[in-house]
Each structure stands twice: as C-alpha cells, then as structure tokens.
Amino acid sequence: MAEKTKKPASTGARDIGLDVEAPKAACKDKYCPFHGQLPVRGMVLSGTVVSTKMQSTVIVKRQYMRYIPKFERYEKRTSSYLAHAPPCFQTKMGDKVSIMECRPLSKKVSYVLIENKH
C-alpha cells in the first residue's frame, strides 16, 4: 500500500522531512522552516498557545502525565516552551500547535512552529 504524504503548498514551501502540511500563506522569514533555511530536529511536541505578546514568538503550554511509583498513580504536569512563530502561520491565543526543536534562535527560544491546527 502506498502511504499518504501531505504535499507542500504551492507557495514555494520546502519539504522539512515531516508529514505536516505546509502553511498556505507565504512569508519572507529567514527562521521559517518552510520558507527560510532553518533546519529542524528532535521531537515534535503539541500544545496550546497561551501568549502571543512577543514579537514573532509565542508561549506554548504542554500538559503531560508523570507516573509516581510510590503512590502508583499519575500526576498532571505542565511545561511552557518559547517558540518562534513565522508570520505565515497567523497564530492566535488558544490555537493548538505543533512545535519542533531547532538551533537556538535567542537565549530562551529553541523551538519553532511547524503546524497550526487552529
């Protein structure tokens, strides 16, 4: 059987090696993994955008469960990640997004948006 792969949009987006759909809009951001030259690596993380107040950077909150062996139960934990948001994604607060690790772009930003699930 042939596997379904998502084709990049006709906006001149390059293939980043993942099964994610390229954004419909085009941008000239050099740190965009689809329209710039930024390589991505590592794990794909999913979360919710909780702040868009910084210039081209969003705060993504991720919730996960951690097992406590002593009590044989799970606890709910959250992590916050600062991620670069290219303008072609048009991210708003509350959007479900996928982020991926890249080289450090600033002191605290080492992730970049790769998918906006709205």
KEVEXRO-136096 format. One record per atom (N, C-alpha, C, CB): atom name; residue number from 1; x, y, z; residue in three letters. Coordinates in pm, whole numbers. Glycine has a CB too. Layout:
N
+----+-----+--------+--------+--------+-----+
| at |   i |     c1 |     c2 |     c3 |  aa |
+----+-----+--------+--------+--------+-----+
| CA | NUM |      X |      Y |      Z | ALA |
...
+----+-----+--------+--------+--------+-----+
This chain:
118
+----+-----+--------+--------+--------+-----+
| at |   i |     c1 |     c2 |     c3 |  aa |
+----+-----+--------+--------+--------+-----+
|  N |   1 |     83 |   -119 |      0 | MET |
| CA |   1 |      0 |      0 |      0 | MET |
|  C |   1 |     87 |    125 |      0 | MET |
| CB |   1 |    -95 |      0 |    121 | MET |
|  N |   2 |     44 |    223 |    -71 | ALA |
| CA |   2 |    116 |    350 |    -74 | ALA |
|  C |   2 |     69 |    436 |     42 | ALA |
| CB |   2 |     95 |    423 |   -210 | ALA |
|  N |   3 |    164 |    494 |    112 | GLU |
| CA |   3 |    130 |    580 |    226 | GLU |
|  C |   3 |     93 |    718 |    175 | GLU |
| CB |   3 |    247 |    589 |    327 | GLU |
|  N |   4 |     -2 |    782 |    245 | LYS |
| CA |   4 |    -41 |    917 |    209 | LYS |
|  C |   4 |     60 |   1015 |    267 | LYS |
| CB |   4 |   -184 |    949 |    260 | LYS |
|  N |   5 |    111 |   1100 |    184 | THR |
| CA |   5 |    201 |   1205 |    230 | THR |
|  C |   5 |    140 |   1338 |    190 | THR |
| CB |   5 |    345 |   1189 |    172 | THR |
|  N |   6 |    155 |   1434 |    278 | LYS |
| CA |   6 |    100 |   1566 |    251 | LYS |
|  C |   6 |    197 |   1642 |    163 | LYS |
| CB |   6 |     71 |   1644 |    382 | LYS |
|  N |   7 |    145 |   1702 |     59 | LYS |
| CA |   7 |    227 |   1777 |    -35 | LYS |
|  C |   7 |    244 |   1919 |     17 | LYS |
| CB |   7 |    163 |   1777 |   -177 | LYS |
|  N |   8 |    363 |   1978 |     -6 | PRO |
| CA |   8 |    379 |   2118 |     32 | PRO |
|  C |   8 |    286 |   2207 |    -50 | PRO |
| CB |   8 |    525 |   2162 |     14 | PRO |
|  N |   9 |    246 |   2317 |      8 | ALA |
| CA |   9 |    158 |   2410 |    -63 | ALA |
|  C |   9 |    234 |   2472 |   -179 | ALA |
| CB |   9 |    104 |   2520 |     34 | ALA |
|  N |  10 |    161 |   2530 |   -272 | SER |
| CA |  10 |    224 |   2587 |   -391 | SER |
|  C |  10 |    281 |   2727 |   -364 | SER |
| CB |  10 |    123 |   2594 |   -505 | SER |
|  N |  11 |    316 |   2756 |   -242 | THR |
| CA |  11 |    370 |   2888 |   -207 | THR |
|  C |  11 |    522 |   2886 |   -207 | THR |
| CB |  11 |    319 |   2932 |    -71 | THR |
|  N |  12 |    582 |   2785 |   -268 | GLY |
| CA |  12 |    728 |   2776 |   -269 | GLY |
|  C |  12 |    783 |   2720 |   -141 | GLY |
| CB |  12 |    788 |   2910 |   -296 | GLY |
|  N |  13 |    702 |   2648 |    -65 | ALA |
| CA |  13 |    745 |   2591 |     62 | ALA |
|  C |  13 |    834 |   2470 |     37 | ALA |
| CB |  13 |    624 |   2553 |    150 | ALA |
|  N |  14 |    938 |   2456 |    116 | ARG |
| CA |  14 |   1027 |   2341 |    100 | ARG |
|  C |  14 |    982 |   2228 |    191 | ARG |
| CB |  14 |   1173 |   2379 |    131 | ARG |
|  N |  15 |   1025 |   2108 |    162 | ASP |
| CA |  15 |    991 |   1990 |    240 | ASP |
|  C |  15 |   1084 |   1983 |    361 | ASP |
| CB |  15 |   1001 |   1859 |    153 | ASP |
|  N |  16 |   1027 |   1974 |    483 | ILE |
| CA |  16 |   1110 |   1969 |    603 | ILE |
|  C |  16 |   1130 |   1827 |    652 | ILE |
| CB |  16 |   1047 |   2053 |    713 | ILE |
|  N |  17 |   1079 |   1729 |    579 | GLY |
| CA |  17 |   1100 |   1590 |    614 | GLY |
|  C |  17 |    999 |   1532 |    710 | GLY |
| CB |  17 |   1234 |   1575 |    671 | GLY |
|  N |  18 |    889 |   1602 |    734 | LEU |
| CA |  18 |    785 |   1555 |    825 | LEU |
|  C |  18 |    652 |   1546 |    751 | LEU |
| CB |  18 |    772 |   1648 |    947 | LEU |
|  N |  19 |    559 |   1473 |    809 | ASP |
| CA |  19 |    427 |   1458 |    750 | ASP |
|  C |  19 |    334 |   1566 |    803 | ASP |
| CB |  19 |    370 |   1317 |    780 | ASP |
|  N |  20 |    370 |   1692 |    780 | VAL |
| CA |  20 |    287 |   1805 |    820 | VAL |
|  C |  20 |    257 |   1888 |    696 | VAL |
| CB |  20 |    357 |   1892 |    931 | VAL |
|  N |  21 |    144 |   1955 |    700 | GLU |
| CA |  21 |    104 |   2037 |    586 | GLU |
|  C |  21 |    171 |   2173 |    594 | GLU |
| CB |  21 |    -48 |   2051 |    580 | GLU |
|  N |  22 |    224 |   2218 |    482 | ALA |
| CA |  22 |    288 |   2349 |    477 | ALA |
|  C |  22 |    182 |   2458 |    487 | ALA |
| CB |  22 |    371 |   2365 |    346 | ALA |
|  N |  23 |    217 |   2575 |    543 | PRO |
| CA |  23 |    119 |   2683 |    553 | PRO |
|  C |  23 |     78 |   2734 |    415 | PRO |
| CB |  23 |    175 |   2799 |    636 | PRO |
|  N |  24 |    -46 |   2782 |    406 | LYS |
| CA |  24 |   -100 |   2831 |    279 | LYS |
|  C |  24 |    -36 |   2965 |    239 | LYS |
| CB |  24 |   -252 |   2847 |    288 | LYS |
|  N |  25 |    -12 |   3051 |    337 | ALA |
| CA |  25 |     45 |   3183 |    309 | ALA |
|  C |  25 |    196 |   3173 |    294 | ALA |
| CB |  25 |      8 |   3282 |    422 | ALA |
|  N |  26 |    252 |   3268 |    224 | ALA |
| CA |  26 |    397 |   3274 |    207 | ALA |
|  C |  26 |    454 |   3380 |    301 | ALA |
| CB |  26 |    435 |   3306 |     60 | ALA |
|  N |  27 |    581 |   3366 |    334 | CYS |
| CA |  27 |    647 |   3466 |    418 | CYS |
|  C |  27 |    794 |   3477 |    377 | CYS |
| CB |  27 |    635 |   3429 |    569 | CYS |
|  N |  28 |    858 |   3581 |    425 | LYS |
| CA |  28 |   1000 |   3602 |    394 | LYS |
|  C |  28 |   1085 |   3592 |    520 | LYS |
| CB |  28 |   1020 |   3738 |    329 | LYS |
|  N |  29 |   1037 |   3517 |    618 | ASP |
| CA |  29 |   1108 |   3499 |    744 | ASP |
|  C |  29 |   1222 |   3401 |    725 | ASP |
| CB |  29 |   1011 |   3451 |    855 | ASP |
|  N |  30 |   1344 |   3443 |    758 | LYS |
| CA |  30 |   1458 |   3352 |    739 | LYS |
|  C |  30 |   1460 |   3240 |    843 | LYS |
| CB |  30 |   1589 |   3431 |    746 | LYS |
|  N |  31 |   1381 |   3251 |    951 | TYR |
| CA |  31 |   1372 |   3145 |   1051 | TYR |
|  C |  31 |   1248 |   3058 |   1034 | TYR |
| CB |  31 |   1373 |   3207 |   1189 | TYR |
|  N |  32 |   1182 |   3066 |    921 | CYS |
| CA |  32 |   1067 |   2980 |    892 | CYS |
|  C |  32 |   1121 |   2848 |    837 | CYS |
| CB |  32 |    968 |   3048 |    791 | CYS |
|  N |  33 |   1079 |   2733 |    892 | PRO |
| CA |  33 |   1131 |   2607 |    841 | PRO |
|  C |  33 |   1083 |   2575 |    699 | PRO |
| CB |  33 |   1091 |   2495 |    933 | PRO |
|  N |  34 |    972 |   2636 |    653 | PHE |
| CA |  34 |    919 |   2610 |    519 | PHE |
|  C |  34 |    966 |   2710 |    415 | PHE |
| CB |  34 |    769 |   2611 |    524 | PHE |
|  N |  35 |    981 |   2837 |    452 | HIS |
| CA |  35 |   1018 |   2941 |    355 | HIS |
|  C |  35 |   1158 |   2996 |    377 | HIS |
| CB |  35 |    919 |   3054 |    361 | HIS |
|  N |  36 |   1223 |   2961 |    486 | GLY |
| CA |  36 |   1358 |   3006 |    514 | GLY |
|  C |  36 |   1456 |   2891 |    504 | GLY |
| CB |  36 |   1367 |   3072 |    651 | GLY |
|  N |  37 |   1566 |   2902 |    578 | GLN |
| CA |  37 |   1670 |   2799 |    573 | GLN |
|  C |  37 |   1693 |   2732 |    707 | GLN |
| CB |  37 |   1799 |   2859 |    524 | GLN |
|  N |  38 |   1594 |   2738 |    799 | LEU |
| CA |  38 |   1611 |   2684 |    933 | LEU |
|  C |  38 |   1586 |   2533 |    935 | LEU |
| CB |  38 |   1518 |   2755 |   1032 | LEU |
|  N |  39 |   1687 |   2451 |    970 | PRO |
| CA |  39 |   1663 |   2307 |    982 | PRO |
|  C |  39 |   1600 |   2274 |   1118 | PRO |
| CB |  39 |   1794 |   2229 |    964 | PRO |
|  N |  40 |   1516 |   2171 |   1121 | VAL |
| CA |  40 |   1452 |   2128 |   1244 | VAL |
|  C |  40 |   1503 |   1989 |   1280 | VAL |
| CB |  40 |   1297 |   2128 |   1230 | VAL |
|  N |  41 |   1495 |   1955 |   1410 | ARG |
| CA |  41 |   1546 |   1827 |   1459 | ARG |
|  C |  41 |   1472 |   1791 |   1586 | ARG |
| CB |  41 |   1700 |   1833 |   1484 | ARG |
|  N |  42 |   1491 |   1670 |   1634 | GLY |
| CA |  42 |   1436 |   1631 |   1763 | GLY |
|  C |  42 |   1290 |   1591 |   1757 | GLY |
| CB |  42 |   1452 |   1743 |   1860 | GLY |
|  N |  43 |   1224 |   1599 |   1873 | MET |
| CA |  43 |   1086 |   1554 |   1886 | MET |
|  C |  43 |    986 |   1661 |   1844 | MET |
| CB |  43 |   1059 |   1510 |   2028 | MET |
|  N |  44 |    869 |   1615 |   1802 | VAL |
| CA |  44 |    757 |   1704 |   1773 | VAL |
|  C |  44 |    671 |   1710 |   1899 | VAL |
| CB |  44 |    674 |   1655 |   1648 | VAL |
|  N |  45 |    646 |   1829 |   1952 | LEU |
| CA |  45 |    565 |   1848 |   2071 | LEU |
|  C |  45 |    437 |   1921 |   2034 | LEU |
| CB |  45 |    643 |   1927 |   2179 | LEU |
|  N |  46 |    328 |   1886 |   2101 | SER |
| CA |  46 |    199 |   1951 |   2078 | SER |
|  C |  46 |    158 |   2027 |   2202 | SER |
| CB |  46 |     90 |   1849 |   2038 | SER |
|  N |  47 |     91 |   2139 |   2182 | GLY |
| CA |  47 |     46 |   2218 |   2296 | GLY |
|  C |  47 |    -50 |   2327 |   2251 | GLY |
| CB |  47 |    164 |   2280 |   2369 | GLY |
|  N |  48 |    -81 |   2417 |   2344 | THR |
| CA |  48 |   -174 |   2526 |   2322 | THR |
|  C |  48 |   -102 |   2659 |   2338 | THR |
| CB |  48 |   -293 |   2516 |   2419 | THR |
|  N |  49 |   -129 |   2752 |   2250 | VAL |
| CA |  49 |    -69 |   2885 |   2258 | VAL |
|  C |  49 |   -137 |   2962 |   2370 | VAL |
| CB |  49 |    -81 |   2962 |   2122 | VAL |
|  N |  50 |    -59 |   3010 |   2467 | VAL |
| CA |  50 |   -116 |   3085 |   2579 | VAL |
|  C |  50 |    -81 |   3234 |   2574 | VAL |
| CB |  50 |    -69 |   3026 |   2710 | VAL |
|  N |  51 |     19 |   3272 |   2492 | SER |
| CA |  51 |     54 |   3413 |   2480 | SER |
|  C |  51 |    117 |   3441 |   2344 | SER |
| CB |  51 |    150 |   3455 |   2593 | SER |
|  N |  52 |     77 |   3553 |   2284 | THR |
| CA |  52 |    135 |   3597 |   2158 | THR |
|  C |  52 |    185 |   3741 |   2169 | THR |
| CB |  52 |     32 |   3584 |   2043 | THR |
|  N |  53 |    220 |   3783 |   2289 | LYS |
| CA |  53 |    253 |   3923 |   2312 | LYS |
|  C |  53 |    394 |   3960 |   2265 | LYS |
| CB |  53 |    240 |   3954 |   2459 | LYS |
|  N |  54 |    481 |   3863 |   2247 | MET |
| CA |  54 |    616 |   3893 |   2199 | MET |
|  C |  54 |    618 |   3901 |   2048 | MET |
| CB |  54 |    714 |   3787 |   2248 | MET |
|  N |  55 |    719 |   3969 |   1996 | GLN |
| CA |  55 |    731 |   3986 |   1852 | GLN |
|  C |  55 |    780 |   3855 |   1790 | GLN |
| CB |  55 |    826 |   4103 |   1818 | GLN |
|  N |  56 |    697 |   3793 |   1708 | SER |
| CA |  56 |    724 |   3667 |   1636 | SER |
|  C |  56 |    763 |   3552 |   1728 | SER |
| CB |  56 |    835 |   3689 |   1536 | SER |
|  N |  57 |    718 |   3554 |   1852 | THR |
| CA |  57 |    742 |   3445 |   1947 | THR |
|  C |  57 |    613 |   3418 |   2023 | THR |
| CB |  57 |    858 |   3479 |   2046 | THR |
|  N |  58 |    584 |   3290 |   2046 | VAL |
| CA |  58 |    466 |   3252 |   2122 | VAL |
|  C |  58 |    508 |   3164 |   2239 | VAL |
| CB |  58 |    363 |   3178 |   2032 | VAL |
|  N |  59 |    422 |   3161 |   2342 | ILE |
| CA |  59 |    443 |   3070 |   2454 | ILE |
|  C |  59 |    346 |   2955 |   2437 | ILE |
| CB |  59 |    423 |   3142 |   2593 | ILE |
|  N |  60 |    400 |   2833 |   2432 | VAL |
| CA |  60 |    320 |   2713 |   2413 | VAL |
|  C |  60 |    321 |   2635 |   2543 | VAL |
| CB |  60 |    374 |   2627 |   2295 | VAL |
|  N |  61 |    202 |   2606 |   2597 | LYS |
| CA |  61 |    189 |   2527 |   2719 | LYS |
|  C |  61 |    152 |   2385 |   2682 | LYS |
| CB |  61 |     84 |   2589 |   2816 | LYS |
|  N |  62 |    223 |   2289 |   2742 | ARG |
| CA |  62 |    204 |   2148 |   2712 | ARG |
|  C |  62 |    171 |   2075 |   2841 | ARG |
| CB |  62 |    328 |   2087 |   2644 | ARG |
|  N |  63 |     69 |   1991 |   2840 | GLN |
| CA |  63 |     29 |   1914 |   2957 | GLN |
|  C |  63 |     64 |   1767 |   2936 | GLN |
| CB |  63 |   -122 |   1930 |   2986 | GLN |
|  N |  64 |    117 |   1703 |   3040 | TYR |
| CA |  64 |    151 |   1561 |   3030 | TYR |
|  C |  64 |    134 |   1496 |   3166 | TYR |
| CB |  64 |    296 |   1542 |   2978 | TYR |
|  N |  65 |    130 |   1363 |   3168 | MET |
| CA |  65 |    113 |   1285 |   3291 | MET |
|  C |  65 |    246 |   1222 |   3328 | MET |
| CB |  65 |      2 |   1176 |   3275 | MET |
|  N |  66 |    279 |   1225 |   3459 | ARG |
| CA |  66 |    402 |   1164 |   3509 | ARG |
|  C |  66 |    364 |   1060 |   3614 | ARG |
| CB |  66 |    499 |   1273 |   3570 | ARG |
|  N |  67 |    424 |    943 |   3603 | TYR |
| CA |  67 |    392 |    832 |   3694 | TYR |
|  C |  67 |    472 |    846 |   3823 | TYR |
| CB |  67 |    420 |    696 |   3627 | TYR |
|  N |  68 |    405 |    830 |   3939 | ILE |
| CA |  68 |    469 |    832 |   4071 | ILE |
|  C |  68 |    469 |    688 |   4122 | ILE |
| CB |  68 |    394 |    931 |   4171 | ILE |
|  N |  69 |    584 |    621 |   4125 | PRO |
| CA |  69 |    587 |    479 |   4165 | PRO |
|  C |  69 |    543 |    454 |   4308 | PRO |
| CB |  69 |    724 |    425 |   4146 | PRO |
|  N |  70 |    576 |    545 |   4400 | LYS |
| CA |  70 |    542 |    525 |   4541 | LYS |
|  C |  70 |    391 |    515 |   4561 | LYS |
| CB |  70 |    598 |    639 |   4625 | LYS |
|  N |  71 |    316 |    600 |   4494 | PHE |
| CA |  71 |    171 |    603 |   4511 | PHE |
|  C |  71 |     97 |    528 |   4400 | PHE |
| CB |  71 |    122 |    746 |   4514 | PHE |
|  N |  72 |    170 |    477 |   4302 | GLU |
| CA |  72 |    114 |    403 |   4190 | GLU |
|  C |  72 |      4 |    482 |   4119 | GLU |
| CB |  72 |     60 |    269 |   4237 | GLU |
|  N |  73 |     31 |    609 |   4099 | ARG |
| CA |  73 |    -64 |    698 |   4034 | ARG |
|  C |  73 |     10 |    793 |   3942 | ARG |
| CB |  73 |   -148 |    776 |   4139 | ARG |
|  N |  74 |    -68 |    863 |   3863 | TYR |
| CA |  74 |    -12 |    965 |   3774 | TYR |
|  C |  74 |    -44 |   1103 |   3829 | TYR |
| CB |  74 |    -68 |    949 |   3631 | TYR |
|  N |  75 |     45 |   1197 |   3800 | GLU |
| CA |  75 |     18 |   1337 |   3832 | GLU |
|  C |  75 |     22 |   1418 |   3704 | GLU |
| CB |  75 |    119 |   1392 |   3936 | GLU |
|  N |  76 |    -57 |   1523 |   3699 | LYS |
| CA |  76 |    -64 |   1609 |   3582 | LYS |
|  C |  76 |     41 |   1719 |   3596 | LYS |
| CB |  76 |   -207 |   1669 |   3565 | LYS |
|  N |  77 |    122 |   1736 |   3493 | ARG |
| CA |  77 |    225 |   1840 |   3493 | ARG |
|  C |  77 |    212 |   1924 |   3367 | ARG |
| CB |  77 |    366 |   1778 |   3502 | ARG |
|  N |  78 |    266 |   2047 |   3373 | THR |
| CA |  78 |    266 |   2134 |   3256 | THR |
|  C |  78 |    406 |   2188 |   3233 | THR |
| CB |  78 |    166 |   2250 |   3273 | THR |
|  N |  79 |    437 |   2216 |   3109 | SER |
| CA |  79 |    563 |   2278 |   3070 | SER |
|  C |  79 |    533 |   2391 |   2974 | SER |
| CB |  79 |    660 |   2176 |   3006 | SER |
|  N |  80 |    612 |   2497 |   2980 | SER |
| CA |  80 |    599 |   2609 |   2888 | SER |
|  C |  80 |    721 |   2614 |   2798 | SER |
| CB |  80 |    580 |   2742 |   2963 | SER |
|  N |  81 |    699 |   2638 |   2671 | TYR |
| CA |  81 |    807 |   2649 |   2574 | TYR |
|  C |  81 |    791 |   2779 |   2499 | TYR |
| CB |  81 |    807 |   2528 |   2476 | TYR |
|  N |  82 |    901 |   2850 |   2476 | LEU |
| CA |  82 |    901 |   2967 |   2391 | LEU |
|  C |  82 |    936 |   2920 |   2251 | LEU |
| CB |  82 |   1001 |   3077 |   2442 | LEU |
|  N |  83 |    853 |   2951 |   2154 | ALA |
| CA |  83 |    874 |   2904 |   2018 | ALA |
|  C |  83 |    862 |   3020 |   1920 | ALA |
| CB |  83 |    773 |   2794 |   1982 | ALA |
|  N |  84 |    945 |   3017 |   1816 | HIS |
| CA |  84 |    938 |   3117 |   1710 | HIS |
|  C |  84 |    815 |   3089 |   1625 | HIS |
| CB |  84 |   1067 |   3117 |   1623 | HIS |
|  N |  85 |    736 |   3191 |   1598 | ALA |
| CA |  85 |    613 |   3178 |   1518 | ALA |
|  C |  85 |    631 |   3256 |   1389 | ALA |
| CB |  85 |    488 |   3227 |   1598 | ALA |
|  N |  86 |    659 |   3189 |   1278 | PRO |
| CA |  86 |    669 |   3261 |   1150 | PRO |
|  C |  86 |    537 |   3327 |   1114 | PRO |
| CB |  86 |    712 |   3164 |   1038 | PRO |
|  N |  87 |    541 |   3440 |   1043 | PRO |
| CA |  87 |    417 |   3512 |   1012 | PRO |
|  C |  87 |    321 |   3436 |    921 | PRO |
| CB |  87 |    450 |   3643 |    949 | PRO |
|  N |  88 |    368 |   3334 |    850 | CYS |
| CA |  88 |    280 |   3260 |    759 | CYS |
|  C |  88 |    180 |   3172 |    833 | CYS |
| CB |  88 |    363 |   3173 |    666 | CYS |
|  N |  89 |    197 |   3149 |    964 | PHE |
| CA |  89 |    104 |   3067 |   1040 | PHE |
|  C |  89 |    -12 |   3145 |   1100 | PHE |
| CB |  89 |    178 |   2997 |   1150 | PHE |
|  N |  90 |      1 |   3277 |   1118 | GLN |
| CA |  90 |   -104 |   3363 |   1175 | GLN |
|  C |  90 |   -162 |   3302 |   1303 | GLN |
| CB |  90 |   -217 |   3385 |   1072 | GLN |
|  N |  91 |    -77 |   3287 |   1402 | THR |
| CA |  91 |   -112 |   3221 |   1528 | THR |
|  C |  91 |   -189 |   3316 |   1620 | THR |
| CB |  91 |     13 |   3170 |   1598 | THR |
|  N |  92 |   -293 |   3261 |   1687 | LYS |
| CA |  92 |   -370 |   3337 |   1785 | LYS |
|  C |  92 |   -368 |   3260 |   1917 | LYS |
| CB |  92 |   -517 |   3361 |   1736 | LYS |
|  N |  93 |   -409 |   3327 |   2025 | MET |
| CA |  93 |   -417 |   3260 |   2154 | MET |
|  C |  93 |   -522 |   3150 |   2149 | MET |
| CB |  93 |   -450 |   3361 |   2266 | MET |
|  N |  94 |   -492 |   3035 |   2211 | GLY |
| CA |  94 |   -585 |   2924 |   2215 | GLY |
|  C |  94 |   -568 |   2825 |   2102 | GLY |
| CB |  94 |   -722 |   2974 |   2214 | GLY |
|  N |  95 |   -484 |   2855 |   2004 | ASP |
| CA |  95 |   -462 |   2762 |   1892 | ASP |
|  C |  95 |   -386 |   2639 |   1940 | ASP |
| CB |  95 |   -385 |   2832 |   1778 | ASP |
|  N |  96 |   -422 |   2525 |   1886 | LYS |
| CA |  96 |   -346 |   2401 |   1909 | LYS |
|  C |  96 |   -236 |   2399 |   1804 | LYS |
| CB |  96 |   -439 |   2272 |   1900 | LYS |
|  N |  97 |   -110 |   2386 |   1848 | VAL |
| CA |  97 |      3 |   2392 |   1756 | VAL |
|  C |  97 |     98 |   2275 |   1781 | VAL |
| CB |  97 |     78 |   2525 |   1771 | VAL |
|  N |  98 |    182 |   2250 |   1683 | SER |
| CA |  98 |    292 |   2156 |   1696 | SER |
|  C |  98 |    421 |   2235 |   1683 | SER |
| CB |  98 |    284 |   2042 |   1590 | SER |
|  N |  99 |    517 |   2208 |   1771 | ILE |
| CA |  99 |    646 |   2275 |   1767 | ILE |
|  C |  99 |    755 |   2170 |   1756 | ILE |
| CB |  99 |    667 |   2366 |   1892 | ILE |
|  N | 100 |    870 |   2212 |   1707 | MET |
| CA | 100 |    982 |   2120 |   1692 | MET |
|  C | 100 |   1110 |   2194 |   1727 | MET |
| CB | 100 |    989 |   2062 |   1549 | MET |
|  N | 101 |   1206 |   2119 |   1778 | GLU |
| CA | 101 |   1333 |   2177 |   1820 | GLU |
|  C | 101 |   1415 |   2222 |   1700 | GLU |
| CB | 101 |   1413 |   2076 |   1904 | GLU |
|  N | 102 |   1486 |   2330 |   1719 | CYS |
| CA | 102 |   1578 |   2381 |   1617 | CYS |
|  C | 102 |   1701 |   2434 |   1690 | CYS |
| CB | 102 |   1511 |   2493 |   1527 | CYS |
|  N | 103 |   1790 |   2494 |   1617 | ARG |
| CA | 103 |   1906 |   2554 |   1684 | ARG |
|  C | 103 |   1859 |   2673 |   1767 | ARG |
| CB | 103 |   2016 |   2598 |   1581 | ARG |
|  N | 104 |   1936 |   2715 |   1869 | PRO |
| CA | 104 |   1892 |   2830 |   1949 | PRO |
|  C | 104 |   1881 |   2956 |   1864 | PRO |
| CB | 104 |   1990 |   2854 |   2066 | PRO |
|  N | 105 |   1764 |   3020 |   1869 | LEU |
| CA | 105 |   1741 |   3144 |   1795 | LEU |
|  C | 105 |   1765 |   3265 |   1884 | LEU |
| CB | 105 |   1600 |   3147 |   1739 | LEU |
|  N | 106 |   1754 |   3247 |   2014 | SER |
| CA | 106 |   1784 |   3351 |   2111 | SER |
|  C | 106 |   1818 |   3281 |   2242 | SER |
| CB | 106 |   1665 |   3453 |   2129 | SER |
|  N | 107 |   1825 |   3356 |   2350 | LYS |
| CA | 107 |   1863 |   3297 |   2478 | LYS |
|  C | 107 |   1767 |   3188 |   2522 | LYS |
| CB | 107 |   1870 |   3405 |   2585 | LYS |
|  N | 108 |   1637 |   3208 |   2503 | LYS |
| CA | 108 |   1537 |   3113 |   2552 | LYS |
|  C | 108 |   1458 |   3043 |   2442 | LYS |
| CB | 108 |   1443 |   3183 |   2643 | LYS |
|  N | 109 |   1471 |   3084 |   2318 | VAL |
| CA | 109 |   1392 |   3028 |   2209 | VAL |
|  C | 109 |   1474 |   2924 |   2133 | VAL |
| CB | 109 |   1344 |   3139 |   2113 | VAL |
|  N | 110 |   1433 |   2796 |   2145 | SER |
| CA | 110 |   1499 |   2686 |   2072 | SER |
|  C | 110 |   1397 |   2598 |   2002 | SER |
| CB | 110 |   1584 |   2602 |   2168 | SER |
|  N | 111 |   1276 |   2647 |   1984 | TYR |
| CA | 111 |   1170 |   2572 |   1917 | TYR |
|  C | 111 |   1108 |   2660 |   1810 | TYR |
| CB | 111 |   1062 |   2523 |   2018 | TYR |
|  N | 112 |   1048 |   2597 |   1709 | VAL |
| CA | 112 |    983 |   2670 |   1602 | VAL |
|  C | 112 |    850 |   2601 |   1570 | VAL |
| CB | 112 |   1074 |   2678 |   1476 | VAL |
|  N | 113 |    749 |   2680 |   1534 | LEU |
| CA | 113 |    619 |   2625 |   1495 | LEU |
|  C | 113 |    631 |   2552 |   1364 | LEU |
| CB | 113 |    512 |   2735 |   1485 | LEU |
|  N | 114 |    570 |   2433 |   1355 | ILE |
| CA | 114 |    568 |   2360 |   1228 | ILE |
|  C | 114 |    426 |   2332 |   1180 | ILE |
| CB | 114 |    645 |   2230 |   1240 | ILE |
|  N | 115 |    327 |   2350 |   1269 | GLU |
| CA | 115 |    189 |   2323 |   1229 | GLU |
|  C | 115 |     94 |   2397 |   1320 | GLU |
| CB | 115 |    159 |   2171 |   1232 | GLU |
|  N | 116 |     -9 |   2457 |   1260 | ASN |
| CA | 116 |   -114 |   2525 |   1335 | ASN |
|  C | 116 |   -244 |   2451 |   1308 | ASN |
| CB | 116 |   -125 |   2677 |   1295 | ASN |
|  N | 117 |   -300 |   2388 |   1413 | LYS |
| CA | 117 |   -420 |   2306 |   1395 | LYS |
|  C | 117 |   -548 |   2385 |   1419 | LYS |
| CB | 117 |   -416 |   2187 |   1489 | LYS |
|  N | 118 |   -537 |   2514 |   1450 | HIS |
| CA | 118 |   -649 |   2605 |   1481 | HIS |
|  C | 118 |   -729 |   2542 |   1590 | HIS |
| CB | 118 |   -738 |   2633 |   1356 | HIS |
+----+-----+--------+--------+--------+-----+
